[in-house]
Amino acid sequence: MTTSTILKITDFLSFAALTFMVSTGIFLEYALPPRSGGDEVWHLTRHAWGDIHFYVSIGFLLLMTVHLITHIKFIKSVVTGKGSTENNYRIAAGILGAIALIALAFAPLVSPVTDAERGQQRYHQVR
């Protein structure tokens, strides 16, 4: 199997896993929020959907590892300073993307917490 084929398969599976991971995360937040009781979708509770979300996330991380391994030549050329000028745009975009991802990952840690019962209204219907 050629590297190009491996890249195509890895990229497709990574996109599918990322899409499914985001959709199950949004689904858990809005369709089956915390304290949603015994609600089920397709005979799966919030915890079962959370397990699916977790395992898809692990699969996505493994696919990203494969992606980085297949791009090891590019990574080595950038680290050693042998990258071409046309790659400078890719490097800049990668650095900006990494900064944005790190900022997004730390955003919940610096965001205020509001008590849903006394303050902010949240999507949750009392039954």
Secondary structure in CASP SS format (residue, H / E / C, confidence):
PFRMAT SS
TARGET T0000
AUTHOR 0000-0000-0000
METHOD secondary structure of the structure
MODEL  1
M C 1.00
T C 1.00
T H 1.00
S H 1.00
T H 1.00
I H 1.00
L H 1.00
K H 1.00
I H 1.00
T H 1.00
D H 1.00
F H 1.00
L H 1.00
S H 1.00
F H 1.00
A H 1.00
A H 1.00
L H 1.00
T H 1.00
F H 1.00
M H 1.00
V H 1.00
S H 1.00
T H 1.00
G H 1.00
I H 1.00
F H 1.00
L H 1.00
E H 1.00
Y H 1.00
A C 1.00
L C 1.00
P C 1.00
P C 1.00
R C 1.00
S C 1.00
G C 1.00
G C 1.00
D C 1.00
E C 1.00
V E 1.00
W C 1.00
H C 1.00
L E 1.00
T C 1.00
R H 1.00
H H 1.00
A H 1.00
W H 1.00
G H 1.00
D H 1.00
I H 1.00
H H 1.00
F H 1.00
Y H 1.00
V H 1.00
S H 1.00
I H 1.00
G H 1.00
F H 1.00
L H 1.00
L H 1.00
L H 1.00
M H 1.00
T H 1.00
V H 1.00
H H 1.00
L H 1.00
I H 1.00
T H 1.00
H C 1.00
I H 1.00
K H 1.00
F H 1.00
I H 1.00
K H 1.00
S H 1.00
V H 1.00
V H 1.00
T C 1.00
G C 1.00
K C 1.00
G C 1.00
S C 1.00
T C 1.00
E H 1.00
N H 1.00
N H 1.00
Y H 1.00
R H 1.00
I H 1.00
A H 1.00
A H 1.00
G H 1.00
I H 1.00
L H 1.00
G H 1.00
A H 1.00
I H 1.00
A H 1.00
L H 1.00
I H 1.00
A H 1.00
L H 1.00
A H 1.00
F H 1.00
A H 1.00
P H 1.00
L H 1.00
V H 1.00
S C 1.00
P C 1.00
V C 1.00
T C 1.00
D C 1.00
A C 1.00
E C 1.00
R C 1.00
G C 1.00
Q C 1.00
Q C 1.00
R C 1.00
Y C 1.00
H C 1.00
Q C 1.00
V C 1.00
R C 1.00
END
